[in-house]
Amino acid sequence: MTAKTVFIILFTAIITIFLVINTDAVEFNFLVDKVNISKLVVIGVCTLIGFVLGFIAGKPKRTYSSYDDHAEVVEVPAKSALSDEDKDYIS
């Protein structure tokens, strides 16, 4: 296993243990109402939101250039053999 796989397994295990330990109800004050929600749900949702935002922020951005639309593609024929001068140099 790679280090990345081990890290993911350990991190998932730690998050799972943390969620199972914190199952108490917590009172949340929304703008209009008060709601009792389990800490497990709150921590789980916050962790999920963090992963999604981290994934979105970490994606490489595509760059577009107007030069790409106007550039000419020049195909260079591939050489399959060495020139005589190169053969003399090698030997």
N, C-alpha and C positions, 0 to 999 in steps of 0.2 A: 504494500500500500504506500501511496505517496504521502508526503507531509500534509498536503492539502486535504486529502481524504481523512486522515487521522484528525486534523483540526476540525473538520466539519462534523465528524462523529462525536468528538469530545464536546464541542460547542452545543450540539443538539442535545446531548445527554445532560449537560449542565442546565440548559434552558428548561428541559422537561422536568428535572428534579426541582428546579426553582418554582415552576408552575404548580407542581403537585403539593409542595410545601405551603404555598400561599393560596389557600382556598377560602379565606375569610371574606365576608361580605363588606363592601365599602360603600359609603353613601356619596353619590356624586350630585352636585348641584348644577343642573342645567339652567338655562335662562328662565324657564317657566316652572320646572318641576324638579323634585328630588327623587333620585332612583338609587336603590340598593343593587349593586352589581358585584359579582365575585371578583376578587383580585386576579384569579386565574384568567378570566375573560379579558380584563383590562390589560394585564401584562402580555397575554397572547396576542391581542389585537395590536398593541403598541410595537411588539417585536415584529409582527407581520408587516406593519406599515413601514417600520425601519428597514426591513429587507427590501421591500418594493422600492422605496425611495433611494436606497443605496444602489440597487440595480439600475434604476433609471439614471441616476447621477453618474454612475461608472461606465455607462455605455459610450463607446467611441462615437464621436460626432462625424457625420458625413459632410465632406466639404465639396462644394460645387464651384467650378470655375468656368467663366465664360470662355476661357482659352480652350478648354476641352472641346467645346462645340465647333470651334473653327480650326483646330489643328489638323494637319494632314497626316494620315497614317502612311508611313513609308515602309514597305516590306523589304527586308534585306534577305537575299537568298542565302540559305545556310550552306556552308562549305563542309563537305563530307571528307575531304582529303587535304593533306598538307601540301603546301607549295614545295617546289624543288629546293628553294633556298632554305626553307624550314627543315626539310629532310637532311640537307647537308649540315646544318647547324647542330641538329640533334645527334647525328652519328659521328 
